Amino acid sequence: MRVTVTAAGLDAGVDARAPTGARVEQVPRVAGRTARRGARAPSSGARTSGDFAEALIHARRTVLPKRLLAPGPDARQLERILRAASAAPDHDQRTPWRFVLVQVAARTVLAEGFAAALRERDPAANPAQLAQAREKAFRAPTLLLAVARTGLPGDGVPLAERLVSAGCAIQNVLLMATALGFGSALTSGQALQSRALRELFALGSGEQALCFVNIGTASSAPPPRARPAVRSYVRELGSP
Ligand SMILES: Cc1cc2nc3c(=O)[nH]c(=O)nc-3n(C[C@H](O)[C@H](O)[C@H](O)COP(=O)(O)O)c2cc1C
């Protein structure tokens, strides 16, 4: 079934070429949800699926977690965002990744995990530093930990392929969040490798915490970012 975003751009519609009833999902303005009213999608001229995909991909920007405010995605939106991960390429269908949702009620526990992680690498950390570590647990309304199931020796699918699949799953999540009008950010840091967080998230020996995925309503649009030119990262085989 071929479903194409219509000339209406990013609004709901039914593709004339699609089988009867094939409805294009309603997609709010790309990056159009900001707490500051008036920020608009850069994509209102989208005409085709290619235009839509390009607009969506380039609209995704990191919005710092401190600028991600309520509301976050509701339960149905979060389900759609997480379902996007399942479309990631996945050699041998191992689902070599998973996500852990850190509900608001669990943020205090996460905050203590961050503090414990800091103490682990710096036993002399002072109260201000510990408070700063704790504060990071409370930033975005929706917070997920992305975990790679890196596997154990002999598990078949190599680590690199598992990590590529995890990266694709994470990108799908970010793009779906963007399509629904939310801001998002990945955050990492040394705490992810700590024993404290490994225990808190019950990571197995064949698992690795990759990053947090923060999602919420952007309080402001991020500044423009220059992208590398295609020629800077593409070569033809046989050319210097
Ligand atoms: C695995 C991963 C972890 C990241 N962790 C952080 C982080 O801890 N702090 C941060 O400011 N940005 C983090 N980023 C986001 C990058 O800084 C951001 O993607 C980059 O600046 C490009 O900006 P853009 O996403 O708006 O294109 C992370 C990105 C990736 C892929």
The ligand as an ORCA input file, in Angstrom:
! r2SCAN-3c Opt
* xyz 0 1
  C      24.163      8.894     21.541
  C      24.048     10.390     21.665
  C      24.185     11.001     22.900
  C      24.056     12.373     23.035
  N      24.219     12.948     24.266
  C      24.128     14.294     24.388
  C      24.320     14.928     25.647
  O      24.593     14.288     26.653
  N      24.183     16.259     25.717
  C      23.863     17.008     24.607
  O      23.758     18.240     24.718
  N      23.666     16.442     23.406
  C      23.786     15.107     23.270
  N      23.580     14.515     22.053
  C      22.994     15.317     20.974
  C      24.009     15.951     20.071
  O      24.736     16.888     20.793
  C      23.232     16.617     18.937
  O      22.598     15.622     18.179
  C      24.145     17.424     18.076
  O      24.544     18.584     18.740
  C      23.481     17.835     16.785
  O      22.351     18.633     17.009
  P      20.965     18.237     16.374
  O      20.527     16.954     17.024
  O      20.058     19.382     16.641
  O      21.201     18.045     14.916
  C      23.754     13.155     21.897
  C      23.635     12.533     20.641
  C      23.799     11.189     20.525
  C      23.689     10.570     19.142
*
